[in-house]
Amino acid sequence: MIGIKDILKEIERHAPLSLQEDYDNAGVQIGDVNLPATGALLCLDVTEEVVDEAINAELNLIISHHPLAFKPFKSLIGKNYAERCMIKACKNDIVIYAAHTNLDNAPGGLNYKLAEMFGLEDVRILSPQKHNLIKIVTFVPEDSTETLRRALFKAGAGHIGSYSSCSFNAEGNGTFLAGENTNPYRGEYGKLHVEKEIRIETVFPAYKKSAVIRSLLAAHPYEEPVFDLYKLENDWNQAGSGIIGILPEWEDELIFLQRIKDVLHVECLKHSSLTGRKLRTVAICGGSGAFLLNEAIAADADIFITGEARYNDFYDTENRILLAVIGHYESEICSKDIFFHIISKKFPTFAVQNSIANLNPIKYL
C-alpha cells in the first residue's frame, strides 16, 4: 500500500523544501507520515470545513498550498480555526502538509503553471534564487572518469540553464601512501604511488547535495574518495520568484485584462492606469508578489500580474508598466492542479481529489 511518506516524497521531489523562503513553514504541519495513505485531499487553505471533508471521505492526507501552522504556537487549545483544525486532524489521524514558497520557487511550480495558462512562450524566472548552487570537485583515475561523470549527472549535477551534462575536466597527478588496513584501488601498501587522475568539476542545486554525494561515493573506485564542495554566489536561473514570458502575439490592454478575468475566474480585477500600448511581455507572481514590481519593470515587461499589491504600488508604475491585481486566492488556486498532476502521474490508482469546501475567504458585493 502507498504510504503518506511516499506521496510527500514525490511532492518534495518537484518542490524541495530547501527552496522555501526563510519566513515560511512549508512541510508536514501535523500527523504521522508513517501511516499508509487512504487518499489525499488538495486545497489552497486548510479550514475546519476542509478537515471535515477529509474525514467524511475517509482521506487521511490533506495537502495545501498555504501552511496551517505559519506562526509558532504557545498552546493548542482551539482558540482559533488553525488550532481547531489541528486538534480535529490529530483526533482523526490525518496528516496535514503544505507546499508553499517552495512550490512558488520551484522549476515548473506555481508561476510556471500561471504562465502556461496564458500561453506564454520563452518563459524564465523573474528573480532567480541566489546562494543555492554548489560546485563539487573530485579526482578520479582516467579509466573511471566516464562512469563517475554519468553517476553525478544522473544524481542531478551538471545542469546550467538549458544545458545538461556540464563539467570541467583537467589532467593531473595524484599521490598517496597506503597505510595499514587499507585496500588501495591502485598501488601497494607502504609504497608511495603516483596516479594519473582527472579533476572533475560540476555544479548542482543545494537540495541535491545528499544525492550527489551518495552517487559519488557509490561510483568512485577509491576506498577514500576526495571531494571538495564550494557554495557559489551565482544566481540559479532554474528557481526563484516570479516568471516572465512572451505572448504569441501582441494584445490590446483591455482585451488581455478581460482574458485574465476569464482564465482565472476573477470577479474583481484591479489595475493601474492603462498605458495606451499593446502587450507582449508578461510578468507574473502569484500571491503577494508586488515586491517584484521593480524587477518586472527592469525586465521590460508590459504587464505585471500578481495577487496582492499596496495602494502606492499603483502610483509606482508611472506609466512604465500595467499592473494587474487579481486577488491572492485567484492567483494561487491552481496549486491544487499542480498537486493533482504530480500525484496522479506517479500514483495513477491513488485516491486524490480537489477540495470542494475550500472557498475564497474574500467576498465581493
N, C-alpha and C positions, 0 to 999 in steps of 0.2 A: 504493500500500500504506500502511496505517496505521503511523505511526511511534510509537516509545515516547514521544517528546516529546508527541504528540497525546493519548495516554492520560493522561499525568501532568498535562497542562494541564487536562483535564476534571476530574480528581480535585481539583486545586487551585482550580478554579472553585467547587467545592462546599465545600472545606475549605482556604481560603487559608493559606499558611504563616505569614502575619503574625498569625494567631490563636493560634499555639502559645505556650506559656509560655516564660519566659526560660531555664529549665533544660533545655529539650527540644532534640532534634536531629532534627526531622522533615525530610522531603525525600529527595533522592537520597543513598543511602548508598554506592553504588559502581556503576560501569559507565558506558557511553557511551549517553546518551539520544538520540543522533542516529541510532541504528540503526533499521531497520524492525522492527516488533514481530511476533513469530511467535505470541504469545499471552501471557496473564497468569495467574499462579498466586497465589491470595489466601490469606493466613494471618494469624493473630494474632502469632505469633513466627516468626522465621527460624531454623531449625535445619539441621544437616547433612542430615537426612532430607528436609527441605523442598527444599533445593537439589538433592539427588539426584532428587527427584520432578520438579522443573522440567526438569532435564537429560533424564530419561527420556521426558518428554512433549514435549520439544523446544519448551519455552516459555522465552523469553529475558527475561521481566519477572516479578519477584516483588514483590507489594505487600503489606506487612504493616502492622499497627497499631503494634506496638512497634518502635522503632528498633533495628537490629542494632548500629550504632555509637552508643552512648549516651555513652560517655566518650572523651576523646582517646586516641589510640594513639601510643606512642613507638616501636613496632616492629610489624611484621606478619610473624610467623614461625610462626604456627599453634600458639601455646601454649595456646589455649582454643577453645571451639566457635565463638565470634564470628570470630576470626581465620581459622579453618579454613573457615568459610562464605565469607568474603570472598575468600580465595585460590582456592577452588573456583569461585566465581562469576566471578572475573576470567579464569580459565583457559577458561571456557565462554561468555564474552561475555554474561553475564547481568547485567541491571540490577536492583539491589535498592532499593526505595523504601519509605518509611514515612510514614503519615499518623497522627500520634499525638494530642497535645493540641490540635492544630488541628482534628482531627475531633471530639474531645470538645467543644470550644468552639463549633463551627460551628452555624449555624442548620440544623436538620434533621439534625444529626450523631448521634453515638453515643447520647447521653442521650435525644434525641428518639425514636430507634428503640426504646429500652427502654420509654419512656412509651407508645409505640404498641403494644408487645407486651402491655402490661397494660390497654390500652383507656382510658388517661387522657384526660380532656377538659380544656379551658381551660388547656392547658399554657403555662408561661412559664419563663424562665431563673431558676434559684435564686439565682445570684450573678453578675450582669451584669458584663461586662468594663468597665474604666474606661480613660480616656485613649485611646480608639480611634475617636473621632469627629472629623471635620474640617468646619469651615464654610468654604464658598467664597463670596466676594463679587466680583461683577463688574459692569460698567457697559456698557450696550448701547443703541443707538438704539431709539426706540419701535417702529419698524416691524420690527425684528428680534427683539423680545423673545420672542415665542411660539416662534420657531424655535430660539432658544438654550435656552429652558427645556426644550423637548422633548428636545433633544440631551443636556442634563445629566441629565434623568430617565432617558433610555434608557441612559446610561452607569452608572446605579446611584445617582444622587443623589436626595435628596428623600424618603427613607423614614423615617418616625417611627412606631414601633410598627406598627400595622396600617394606617396611612395611607401613601399614596404621593403623588407629585407635589406635595410640600410645598415652599413657597418663600415668601419675603417680598419685596415689590416696592415701591419708592418712586421718585417722580419727582424729577428734579433737572437741573441744567445742567452739562455738561462743557465744558471749553475746551482748545484745543490750537492750536499754531502749527506748520504743516507745514514741515519743513526741506528741504534739498537731497536729491535722490534718493528722495523719498517719493512715494507714490501714494495720497493720502488717500481714504477712502470718501466723506467729505463735506468741504466746504471747499476752499480753494485754497492753493497753495504761497505762503508768505510772508505770509499774512493770518491774523490771529487769528480762530479760528472758535469759535462757541458752539453746542453741540448739545444739544437736549433728550434726556436719557437716562433710562433706568430702571435703578435699582440692584437687582440680583437677589441674594438670599441663599438658600442652601440647604445641606444637610448631607449627608455621605456617610461610610461607614466607611473607615478609613485605607487598607485594602488596595485600594480602588478609586481611589486618588489618580491614578495614571497614566492610567487610562481616562477619568476625568472631565476631566482637564486636556487630554488629546488631543481629546476631544469638544468642549470649549470652544473650543480653537484652530481646529478644523475648521469650527465653525458660526458663529463670531464674524465679523462683516463687517469689523472694523477690521484694518489692517495690523499694528498693535502693540496687541493687546488688553491691558487692565489687569485683573488679578485679584489678590485677597488670600486667603491661607489662614490660618485660625485653628484651632489644636488646642484642642478642647473638654475640659472637666473632666467633662462629663455622663457618666452610665452609658450604655452601649449595650445596650439590653434585648434585642436580637436575637441576641447571642452572649455566651457565658460558661460558667461551671462549673455543672454540675448542672441538674436540671429539677424542676418541681413541677406537679402537676395533680390533678384530681379524678376519683375513681371514679364511674361512673354511679349506683351505689347503695352504701349503707353495707355493710361486710363485717365478719364476725367475724374477730378477730385470727388464730386458729389456722387457719381456713379460708383466709385470704389468705396466710399463711405457706406453707401447703401448695401454694397456687396458684403462688407464686414458684418453689418446687421443680419443679413440673411444667412451667411455661412456660420456665424457663431451664435445665432438666435439671441441677439442683443435687443432688449426692449428700449433702452435709452442710451444713445451714444453721445458722448461729449467730444467736442473738437475745438481746436484753436481756429483763428480766422483763416479763411481759405486763402491760399497763396496766389491763385489765378493761374497756376502752372499745372500741366499734366503730370501724372505719377508714373514712375517706372521702378525706382529703387525703394524697397520696403524694409524697414527695421521693425522687429517685434521683440517684446519681452513680456511674457505672461506674468500675472500677479502685480506686485508693487514695483514696477520697472522704471519709474520716472528718473531714477538715479543714472540711467543710461542715455538720457536725452542728449547731453552734450556729445557723447560718443556717436550717437546716430547722426547728429549734425556734422561732426567731423568726418564721418564716413560718407557724406554727401547723400544721405537718404532723403527721399522726397516726402516720406511719411513715416511716423513712428507710432506703432500701435502698442498700447500697454493696458494693464488692468486698472491701475490707480495713478493719479497724479495730484500734486498740490495746486492750489489756486495760482501761485506765482509761476508755475511751470508753463502755463498757457501764455503768460507775458514773455517768458524767456525764449519762446520760439522765434520772436522778432522777424516773422515772415520768411525765416530760413528753412522752415520745415512745417509740415502739417502734423499736429499732434492729435491722435485719436485715442480716447479713453473709453474703454468698453465695459469696465466692471471686473472686479477680481474673480468672481465666480465664473463669469462668462469666458474669461481668458484662460482658465485652468481646468474647466470641467472635462476637457478632452484627455486629461491624465488618466481617467478611467479606461479610455480606449487603448491607451499605451499599455497599461497593466494587463488588460484583457488579451492583447496581441502577444505580449511576452509569455504569459502563462499558457494560453491555448496552443501556441506554436510548439512549446516544449512538452506540454502535457495535454494532448488533444482530447483525452477522455475525462479529464479532471473537471469537476463541477465548479464553474466560475460564473458569476453573474454581476451585473451592474446594479447598484442600489437604486430603488425607486423612491426611497424615503429621504434621500439626501437632496434637499432643495435649497435654492438660493435664499440665504437669510435676509437679503435686501429686497424689499418690495417697492414697487413703483405705483404711484397713484395716477 
